Amino acid sequence: MEREKRYPTKDFHIGKLIKAELTRQGRSITWLASQVDCSRENLYKVFRHKWIYTDLLFQICEALDYDFFQVCSERFQSKKRERNGQSVDSNFPKDWDE
């Protein structure tokens, strides 16, 4: 079975999730760029992508004090339960896939 069929990620967008958390905290892109030592332009690219390098994600987690890895893990577990026909309790932020 292909990976995408087993664990679909088409509706999981880490860039949008990061941007939503940044906005929720009332912080600016300039602030985050200074915290993770990258340009604002690169952060705008991050917001548009559904994927991110783990080292950059770790830096963003530290800067925002938010565990995006946990969100990814919960998403994985939810999809796994869904695939196995088990009930799914979602702890995802309400706007994680908007």
C-alpha positions in Angstrom: 0.0 0.0 0.0 1.3 3.4 -0.9 2.2 5.8 1.9 -0.2 8.5 0.8 -3.1 6.0 0.8 -2.3 4.7 4.3 -1.6 8.1 5.9 -3.2 10.8 3.7 -1.7 14.3 4.3 -3.6 16.2 1.7 -5.6 18.0 4.4 -2.8 18.5 6.8 -0.9 21.8 6.2 1.8 22.5 8.8 2.5 25.9 7.3 -1.1 27.0 7.9 -0.9 25.6 11.4 2.2 27.5 12.3 0.8 30.7 10.9 -2.5 30.2 12.9 -0.5 29.7 16.1 1.6 32.7 15.4 -1.5 34.8 14.9 -3.2 33.3 18.0 -0.3 34.4 20.1 -0.4 37.9 18.6 3.2 37.7 17.4 4.6 39.1 14.2 6.4 37.3 11.4 9.3 39.7 12.0 9.5 38.5 15.6 9.4 34.8 14.6 12.0 35.4 11.9 14.4 36.9 14.5 13.8 34.0 16.9 14.6 31.3 14.3 17.3 33.2 12.5 15.7 33.2 9.0 14.2 35.9 6.8 10.6 36.9 6.7 10.5 35.8 3.1 11.5 32.3 4.1 8.8 32.2 6.7 6.2 33.2 4.2 7.4 30.2 2.1 7.0 28.0 5.2 3.4 29.2 5.6 2.6 28.1 2.0 4.1 24.6 2.3 2.5 21.5 3.7 6.0 20.2 4.8 8.9 21.6 6.8 12.4 20.5 7.7 12.3 19.1 11.2 15.2 21.3 12.5 13.3 24.4 11.5 10.1 23.1 13.0 12.0 22.4 16.2 13.2 26.0 16.3 9.7 27.3 15.7 8.3 25.0 18.4 10.8 26.5 20.9 10.1 30.1 19.8 6.3 29.8 20.1 6.5 27.3 23.0 4.1 25.1 21.1 4.6 21.4 20.3 3.8 21.0 16.6 5.3 17.6 16.7 2.6 16.5 19.1 0.0 17.9 16.7 1.5 15.8 13.9 1.6 12.7 16.1 -2.0 13.2 17.1 -2.9 13.6 13.4 -1.1 10.3 12.6 -2.8 8.5 15.5 -6.2 9.8 14.5 -5.8 8.7 10.9 -4.6 5.3 12.0 -7.6 4.8 14.3 -9.9 6.1 11.5 -8.4 3.6 9.1 -8.9 0.8 11.6 -12.5 1.7 12.2 -12.0 3.0 15.7 -13.6 6.1 17.1 -11.6 9.3 16.6 -11.4 12.0 19.3 -9.8 15.0 17.8 -7.7 17.4 19.9 -6.6 19.4 16.9 -6.9 23.2 17.0 -10.2 24.2 15.4 -8.5 26.1 12.6 -5.7 23.6 11.9 -6.9 22.8 8.3 -8.3 26.1 7.2 
